[in-house]
Amino acid sequence: MTVTASAAAPTLPPDMLTALSAALPALLTTALQQLATAPDHATPAPSPAPSDTAPRRLSTAPEPADVDEPTDSPEPAPVSDGAPEADCTTPTVAPEPDPTAPEPEPSAAPSAPLPGSKAARGALRATVARLLADNPGDTFTVTQAAKLVGNKSGGAVGNALEWLTAHGHAARVNDKPRTYSATPATAHAAATAHVSAPTVTAPAAPKPARTRAPKKAEHAAAPAPVAPATTAAPDPAASPVPAWDGRSPLPRPNGSTYHPRTLADTSDVAALRTLRAEGVPALLYGPPGTGKTSLVEAAFPDAITVCGDGDTQVSDLIGSYTQRPDGGYEFVYGPLVIAMQEGRVLFLDDATLIPPTVLAALYPGMDGRRQITVKEHKGETITAAEGFYVVAGHNPNVHGAILSDALSSRFSVQIEVSSDYDLARTLKIDASAVRVARNLATRKSKGEIGWAPQLRELLAFHKIQTILGKDAAWSNLLGIAPAEDRDTVATVLKAALGKDITHLALGKQL
């Protein structure tokens, strides 16, 4: 011990050496007493307790000889088990969780899908899609839909409807208030997502499937017989496609029917469907109200309609970023991208009112490339799926309608659509009104007049006649004629009816 102290003397001041020399005998005596009284196998552990580091170094020097002897004893295992678990759990603890795993499983099960989770959102979308699919032709506001699906949150139901609309599984009919209806793809979306219904209604089975991978297969196997049962039932009702004879009336999304007309030795519906199969875009042109939209809706139940006007922007076709409920932003595809991805028909109603610079975004998808680039969304390239087709409507006499060379050249087939006055008779419209419409149409073709009642105006005549009477219907027909043509229309009406007709207007105070 004297040697150890003298060896440290050159590095310490004289006063510290004196204090250290005085303290060493007492520290050594204490350490020797502890070694003498402690057991032979477990005392080395308490020796590090003194806080002074210098005595600890001195006392641990002779310990290796004493520690080597008790290492053969079986008791060090419990001592090491409390510190380095990695060394002892590998051989001993790892086998234990396997037999005990089934017991902790129920305690982990309460981690059911939260209302904001993807599973919950998918289930709500399926429920909303089922509501629309079960009520084809009906429209629902967000509030109505929220009540009908079980008093769900209006915000959540609104988001589900917007998601379905963005993916083509629903259609927004109005904006104020927002109302939605089913599309031909709604039933498929509801049937596909309906597989997850057991996860929502049977919490005991699906909860473990989300918490532990080893049990997922076990619990997934249990509902397997149920899933086919729930999806098999909707299939026959969801996609009945009766054979069409090429002549019979076809349904439209609004519940009315369309009566096919002849075109190129076949029906107009069959001709358009053949053009789609061959990839030949078609342009339908004619006055408003002649049935262009009706024809497209009857021929293509999967059509996505874009109503063009002078304010239409590229984002209205391709898509834009939209704020999510959580405050973040996501890119929502527009009708053009959806139609290309899903192989559907894109109907550009009043296409010639859309600015040419906006229509230019569509052209690469119509030509041989069949691709567009979404610059706003990371420069993503969209390639058209099989079945993608573009058909457009054009009203030549509408102010602002411009059929540019670039647009016209991309529609190889251009079909004039005029009113079917024979159909007007079939629909029980007043025969005198049909004769007047034919007379005015003839005058229009000769350039004597710029307006003639079309099928839409005749249908309105029939409705007003039913509600307000025939005289009011005639007065209204005269009133809707353009001011520059009203005198000629009045002359034709007098010749047909034998009396003067004035436009519909308020009279004297009652």
VONU-642921 format. One line per 8 residues: number of its first residue (from 1); their letters; for each residue z, x, y of C-alpha. Coordinates in Angstrom, 3 decimals, m for minus. Each point is the difference from the previous one (the first is absolute). Layout:
<pts>
NUM) a) Z,X,Y; ...
</pts>
This chain:
<pts>
1) mtvtasaa) 0.000,0.000,0.000; 0.740,2.902,2.343; m3.488,1.312,m0.667; m1.583,m3.336,0.975; 1.947,m0.079,3.260; m0.813,3.565,0.912; m3.636,m0.590,m0.724; m0.034,m2.759,2.596
9) aptlppdm) 1.960,2.102,2.527; m2.966,1.686,1.621; m1.478,m3.385,0.999; 3.117,m1.647,1.429; 2.195,0.777,3.020; 3.383,1.619,m0.699; 2.036,m3.090,0.954; m1.966,m2.212,m2.429
17) ltalsaal) 0.426,2.573,m2.769; 3.737,m0.074,0.572; 0.124,m3.794,m0.202; m2.165,m0.043,m3.092; 2.111,2.618,m1.757; 3.108,m2.072,0.712; m1.546,m3.209,m1.332; m1.589,1.380,m3.169
25) pallttal) 3.143,0.382,m2.118; 0.996,m3.640,0.565; m3.478,m1.312,m0.805; m0.294,2.054,m3.151; 3.397,m1.124,m1.186; m0.923,m3.676,0.470; m3.283,0.423,m1.848; 1.624,1.745,m2.940
33) qqlatapd) 2.610,m2.746,m0.302; m2.714,m2.681,m0.108; m1.896,1.846,m2.695; 3.121,0.434,m2.058; 1.048,m3.648,0.109; m3.418,m1.716,m0.282; m1.620,m1.126,m3.360; m2.511,2.312,m1.617
41) hatpapsp) m3.061,m2.381,0.138; m0.226,m1.897,3.304; 1.854,1.908,2.714; m2.891,2.000,1.426; m1.218,m3.095,1.862; 3.077,m0.512,2.255; 0.052,3.674,1.054; m2.605,m0.505,2.757
49) apsdtapr) 2.325,m2.427,1.806; 1.505,2.502,2.540; m1.941,m0.220,3.266; 0.211,3.724,0.794; m3.212,1.600,m1.246; 1.310,3.565,m0.270; 2.749,m0.773,m2.574; m2.436,m2.136,m1.958
57) rlstapep) m2.372,2.952,m0.439; 2.855,2.174,m1.161; 1.347,m2.569,m2.436; m3.383,m0.841,m1.574; m0.806,3.614,m0.834; 2.092,0.218,m3.165; m0.834,m3.555,m1.187; m3.142,0.593,m2.065
65) advdeptd) 2.039,1.458,m2.820; 2.193,m3.102,m0.051; m2.869,m2.525,0.356; m2.135,1.475,m2.765; 2.574,m0.934,m2.612; 0.309,m3.761,0.631; m3.805,m0.601,0.237; m0.120,m0.452,m3.784
73) spepapvs) 2.404,m2.881,0.258; m1.545,m3.527,m0.199; 1.780,m1.171,3.161; m2.166,1.550,2.758; m2.528,m2.806,m0.550; 2.123,m2.626,1.783; 0.520,2.436,2.881; m3.746,0.608,0.493
81) dgapeadc) m0.795,m3.734,m0.464; 1.574,m0.722,3.351; m2.241,2.417,1.920; m3.520,0.786,m1.216; m1.153,m3.354,m1.440; m3.537,1.248,m0.439; 1.090,2.344,m2.773; 1.984,m2.534,m1.947
89) ttptvape) m1.749,m3.300,0.572; m3.244,1.161,m1.522; 1.289,0.258,m3.587; 2.794,m2.557,0.121; m0.546,m2.694,2.610; m3.760,m0.503,m0.264; 0.162,m1.736,m3.415; 2.657,m2.403,1.256
97) pdptapep) m2.065,m2.046,2.510; m2.450,m1.133,m2.684; 2.470,m2.133,m2.002; 1.693,m1.254,3.153; m3.140,m0.674,2.074; m0.358,m3.710,m1.024; 3.485,m0.748,1.363; m0.502,1.295,3.576
105) epsaapsa) m3.337,m1.833,0.130; 1.391,m3.400,1.138; 1.987,1.647,2.800; m3.212,1.563,1.363; m1.923,m3.269,m0.310; 1.043,m1.522,3.339; m2.600,2.184,1.727; m2.392,m2.988,0.175
113) plpgskaa) m3.018,0.110,2.271; 1.094,m0.420,3.588; m1.709,m2.581,2.212; m1.851,2.764,1.834; m1.116,1.890,m3.099; m3.597,0.188,m1.187; 0.831,m2.120,m3.052; 1.475,m2.742,2.191
121) rgalratv) m2.960,0.084,2.394; m2.438,m0.191,m2.897; 1.843,m2.968,m1.468; m0.077,m1.852,3.324; m3.717,0.690,0.423; m0.597,m1.399,m3.490; 2.013,m3.120,0.832; m1.858,m0.554,3.268
129) arlladnp) m3.358,0.629,m1.692; 0.910,m2.543,m2.688; 0.815,m2.569,2.722; m3.425,0.462,1.579; m1.829,0.083,m3.322; 1.674,m3.230,m1.165; m1.097,m1.773,3.178; m3.656,0.936,0.566
137) gdtftvtq) m1.413,m1.380,3.200; 3.435,m0.499,1.590; 1.294,2.109,2.859; 3.577,1.129,0.548; 1.857,1.393,2.974; 2.468,2.819,m0.553; 2.908,m2.425,0.404; m1.464,m2.467,m2.502
145) aaklvgnk) m0.675,2.721,m2.532; 3.520,1.417,0.409; 1.524,m3.397,m0.793; m2.275,m0.716,m2.945; 0.717,3.326,m1.710; 3.759,m0.540,0.151; 1.134,0.315,3.632; m0.889,3.676,0.141
153) sggavgna) 0.111,2.033,3.184; m2.827,m1.020,2.317; m0.564,3.614,0.955; m0.265,1.093,m3.635; m2.360,m2.854,m0.861; m2.086,0.758,3.094; m0.319,3.637,m1.057; m0.965,m1.083,m3.518
161) lewltahg) m2.705,m2.301,1.380; m1.346,2.740,2.269; m0.089,2.416,m2.955; m1.850,m2.539,m2.139; m2.438,m0.666,2.861; m0.641,3.712,0.567; m0.835,0.426,m3.695; m2.236,m3.069,m0.179
169) haarvndk) 2.460,m2.108,m2.028; 0.531,m2.519,2.815; m1.798,m1.129,3.144; 1.480,m0.477,3.448; m1.388,m3.298,1.273; 1.649,m0.141,3.429; 2.013,2.330,2.210; 2.177,m2.399,2.029
177) prtysatp) 1.819,m0.845,m2.130; m0.983,2.353,m2.764; m1.286,m2.044,m2.919; m1.301,1.270,m3.305; m1.986,m1.304,m2.948; m1.152,1.203,m3.384; m3.134,2.001,m0.719; m1.877,0.335,m3.295
185) atahaaat) 2.050,3.154,m0.656; 3.401,m1.636,0.541; 0.350,m1.411,m3.505; m0.799,3.369,m1.533; 2.537,1.729,2.236; 2.686,m2.540,m0.874; m0.721,0.216,m3.735; 0.003,3.803,0.041
193) ahvsaptv) 3.231,0.286,1.934; 1.564,m2.805,m2.049; 0.766,2.486,m2.767; 2.949,1.212,2.060; 1.557,m3.461,0.074; 2.331,0.657,m2.990; 1.393,2.941,1.983; 1.082,m2.373,2.738
201) tapaapkp) 1.245,m2.952,m2.021; 1.672,1.834,m2.870; 2.248,2.594,1.628; 1.868,0.959,m3.177; m3.047,1.538,m1.601; m1.843,1.746,2.831; 2.967,1.567,1.797; 0.659,2.691,m2.640
209) artrapkk) m3.733,0.667,m0.098; 0.115,1.235,3.596; 3.114,2.127,m0.325; m0.416,2.120,m3.123; m3.184,1.368,m1.439; 1.256,0.063,m3.662; 0.689,m3.714,0.144; m3.165,m1.003,1.799
217) aehaaapa) m2.029,m0.187,m3.159; 2.673,m2.086,m1.761; 0.260,m2.594,2.727; m3.721,m0.016,0.711; m0.610,m0.827,m3.635; 2.153,m3.123,0.214; m1.950,m1.825,2.738; m3.344,1.041,m1.487
225) pvapatta) m0.485,m3.321,m1.856; 0.884,m1.880,3.206; m2.529,1.732,2.293; m3.100,m1.111,m1.918; 1.375,m3.551,m0.090; 0.369,m0.175,3.768; m3.391,1.539,0.759; m1.974,m1.704,m2.736
233) apdpaasp) 0.643,m3.477,1.404; m1.484,0.583,3.469; m3.102,1.751,m1.288; m1.974,m3.116,m1.065; 0.910,m1.869,3.180; m0.269,2.964,2.325; m3.564,0.980,m0.784; m1.979,m2.992,m1.271
241) vpawdgrs) m3.661,0.728,0.743; m2.008,m3.059,m1.049; m3.695,0.483,m0.549; m2.104,m1.025,2.978; m3.289,m1.783,m0.553; m1.560,1.348,3.225; m0.227,m3.421,1.644; 3.445,m1.590,0.081
249) plprpngs) 2.168,0.157,3.151; 2.370,2.963,0.218; 3.524,0.061,1.454; 0.887,1.749,3.264; 3.391,1.511,0.878; 0.782,m2.878,2.405; m0.318,m2.533,m2.830; m3.414,m1.384,0.966
257) tyhprtla) m3.133,0.422,m2.076; m3.317,1.711,0.641; m3.264,m1.528,m1.157; m2.502,2.735,m0.945; m3.473,0.054,1.538; m3.260,1.434,m1.214; m0.908,3.616,0.746; m2.765,2.109,m1.588
265) dtsdvaal) m0.559,m2.369,m2.951; 3.711,m0.100,m0.767; 3.194,m1.083,1.754; 1.322,1.801,3.060; 3.264,0.783,m1.803; m1.767,1.484,m3.015; m2.320,2.010,2.251; 2.892,1.546,1.940
273) rtlraegv) 1.835,0.878,m3.198; m3.112,1.702,m1.337; m0.386,1.980,3.223; 3.580,1.158,m0.348; m0.583,1.110,m3.574; m2.991,2.026,1.174; 1.814,1.421,3.047; m2.307,m1.529,2.620
281) pallygpp) 1.913,m1.035,3.172; m0.896,m3.385,1.483; 0.040,m1.294,3.571; 0.304,m3.754,0.547; m1.189,m1.193,3.412; m0.195,m3.380,1.643; 1.764,m2.236,2.538; 3.753,m0.509,m0.246
289) gtgktslv) 1.038,m2.765,m2.358; m2.881,0.270,m2.454; 2.127,1.114,m2.949; m0.251,3.797,m0.080; 3.719,0.474,m0.578; 0.071,m2.836,m2.541; m2.756,1.646,m2.007; 1.741,3.377,m0.090
297) eaafpdai) 3.348,m1.528,m0.995; m1.640,m1.985,m2.805; m2.024,2.944,m1.296; 2.780,2.596,0.230; 3.548,m1.284,m0.607; 1.250,3.580,0.367; m1.448,0.453,3.514; 2.092,1.474,2.812
305) tvcgdgdt) m1.087,m1.435,3.348; 0.004,1.849,3.310; m0.622,m2.238,3.025; m1.851,2.216,2.430; 0.182,m0.098,3.767; m0.377,2.359,2.928; 3.588,1.228,m0.358; m0.319,1.079,m3.643
313) qvsdligs) 1.041,3.631,m0.447; m0.465,2.581,m2.730; 3.642,m0.420,m0.995; m0.696,m3.708,m0.660; m2.363,1.129,m2.756; 1.598,3.161,m1.356; 3.717,m0.433,0.729; 2.742,1.444,2.156
321) ytqrpdgg) 3.603,1.171,m0.046; 2.584,m2.798,m0.034; 3.745,0.251,0.545; 2.143,m0.743,m3.016; 3.285,m1.957,0.185; 1.933,3.267,m0.369; m1.589,1.372,3.185; m2.460,2.342,m1.704
329) yefvygpl) m3.774,m0.336,m0.024; m2.507,m0.474,m2.792; m3.773,m0.278,m0.041; m1.213,m3.484,m0.924; m3.587,m0.160,m1.228; m2.414,m2.379,1.677; m2.374,m2.500,m1.643; m2.832,2.506,m0.355
337) viamqegr) 2.119,2.494,m1.938; 1.549,m2.734,m2.147; m3.422,m1.428,m0.871; m1.284,3.476,m0.912; 3.026,0.884,m2.105; 0.089,m3.308,m1.867; m3.745,m0.524,m0.346; m0.027,m3.207,2.061
345) vlflddat) m2.360,m1.640,2.487; 0.413,0.689,3.714; m1.351,m2.852,2.132; m0.603,0.902,3.642; m0.118,m3.366,1.722; m1.713,0.228,3.409; m0.755,3.630,m0.754; m2.334,0.317,2.985
353) lipptvla) 2.931,m0.604,2.378; 1.717,3.164,m1.267; m0.735,3.088,2.154; m2.586,2.287,m1.643; 2.370,2.983,0.260; 2.498,m1.898,m2.168; m2.605,m1.037,m2.564; m0.993,3.652,m0.348
361) alypgmdg) 3.229,0.574,m1.942; m1.330,m2.384,m2.665; m3.436,1.496,m0.559; 0.960,2.977,m2.246; 1.548,m2.474,m2.435; m3.191,m2.046,m0.177; m2.560,2.727,m0.628; m0.412,2.320,m2.955
369) rrqitvke) 3.186,1.890,0.790; 2.185,m3.087,m0.450; 2.823,1.947,1.626; 1.886,m0.094,3.268; 2.493,2.424,1.527; 3.281,m1.304,1.376; 0.627,2.580,2.703; 3.251,m1.613,1.119
377) hkgetita) 1.449,0.326,m3.510; m0.199,3.735,m0.724; m3.788,m0.107,m0.129; 0.148,m1.947,m3.263; m3.303,m0.742,m1.736; m0.449,m3.523,m1.395; m2.642,m0.520,m2.677; m1.265,m3.517,m0.658
385) aegfyvva) 0.876,m1.454,m3.381; m2.507,m1.897,m2.092; m0.564,m3.473,1.454; 0.456,0.928,3.670; m2.508,m1.940,2.054; m0.614,m0.784,3.674; m1.423,m3.276,1.295; m0.195,m0.883,3.691
393) ghnpnvhg) m0.477,m3.064,2.167; m2.033,m0.058,3.234; m0.316,m2.746,2.631; m3.152,0.941,1.968; 0.577,m2.361,2.930; 3.648,0.839,0.616; 0.664,1.881,3.234; 0.680,3.682,m0.664
401) ailsdals) m1.468,0.054,m3.526; m2.149,3.117,m0.398; m1.787,0.797,m3.246; m0.488,3.739,0.450; m2.604,1.953,m1.945; 2.748,1.984,m1.743; 1.641,m3.204,m1.223; m3.212,m1.823,m0.885
409) srfsvqie) m1.365,2.931,m2.009; 3.008,m0.005,m2.292; m0.529,m3.608,m1.096; m3.130,0.011,m2.114; 0.161,m3.775,m0.509; 0.297,m2.314,3.015; 0.310,m3.722,m0.721; m0.286,m2.796,2.538
417) vssdydla) 2.604,m2.725,m0.449; m0.701,m3.397,1.562; 1.767,m3.327,m0.307; m0.552,m1.993,m3.159; m0.615,m3.488,1.358; m0.579,m1.344,m3.498; 3.530,1.114,m0.834; 1.210,m1.901,3.075
425) rtlkidas) m1.347,m3.204,m1.499; 1.612,0.821,m3.321; 3.332,0.391,1.790; m0.326,m3.602,1.309; m0.498,1.037,3.633; m1.471,m2.788,2.155; m3.757,m0.129,m0.542; m0.669,m0.494,3.726
433) avrvarnl) 1.888,3.194,0.802; m2.023,1.915,m2.597; m3.294,m1.316,1.488; 1.069,1.032,3.507; 0.930,3.459,m1.258; m3.377,0.422,m1.719; m1.832,m1.119,3.155; 1.895,2.494,2.157
441) atrkskge) m0.534,2.764,m2.571; m3.750,m0.610,0.141; 0.034,0.179,3.789; 1.984,3.225,m0.206; m2.545,1.577,m2.340; m2.717,m0.842,2.543; 1.944,1.600,2.827; 0.643,m3.277,1.829
449) igwapqlr) 3.746,0.291,m0.312; 2.448,2.769,m0.798; 2.564,m1.966,m2.004; 0.111,m2.396,m2.925; 2.931,m1.383,m2.016; 0.623,1.978,m3.168; 1.834,m1.044,m3.137; 3.325,0.909,1.596
457) ellafhki) m0.612,m2.375,2.930; m1.088,m2.760,m2.389; 3.180,0.389,m2.010; 1.961,m0.229,3.247; m1.986,m3.155,0.921; 0.998,m1.586,m3.302; 3.680,0.826,0.506; 0.107,m1.255,3.602
465) qtilgkda) m1.802,m3.182,m1.034; 2.723,m0.604,m2.566; 2.808,0.634,2.501; m1.256,m1.294,3.385; m3.075,m2.068,m0.878; m3.765,0.488,0.082; m0.444,m0.307,3.788; 2.528,2.791,0.579
473) awsnllgi) m1.784,2.113,m2.601; m3.357,m0.392,1.808; 1.584,0.790,3.364; 1.635,3.087,m1.438; m3.298,1.182,m1.512; m1.582,m0.211,3.429; 2.974,1.719,1.614; m0.123,3.076,m2.230
481) apaedrdt) m3.663,0.631,0.818; m0.536,2.846,2.499; m0.325,m1.219,3.599; m3.602,1.159,0.256; m0.992,m2.049,m3.080; 2.143,m3.101,0.596; m2.700,m2.062,1.721; m2.432,0.479,m2.881
489) vatvlkaa) 2.717,m0.872,m2.534; 0.845,m3.152,1.962; m3.683,m1.026,m0.035; m0.193,0.439,m3.783; 3.213,m1.961,m0.502; m1.264,m2.906,2.130; m3.233,m0.096,m1.964; 1.879,m0.047,m3.308
497) lgkdithl) 2.754,m2.442,0.964; m1.669,m2.162,2.644; 2.759,0.557,2.556; 1.255,2.584,2.426; 2.634,2.442,m1.223; 2.312,1.902,2.304; 2.051,3.015,m0.965; 3.560,m0.560,m1.093
505) algkql) 2.270,m0.077,3.050; 3.112,m1.691,1.331; m0.471,m3.374,1.713; 2.013,m2.027,2.464; 3.765,m0.223,m0.079; 1.238,m2.670,m2.393
</pts>
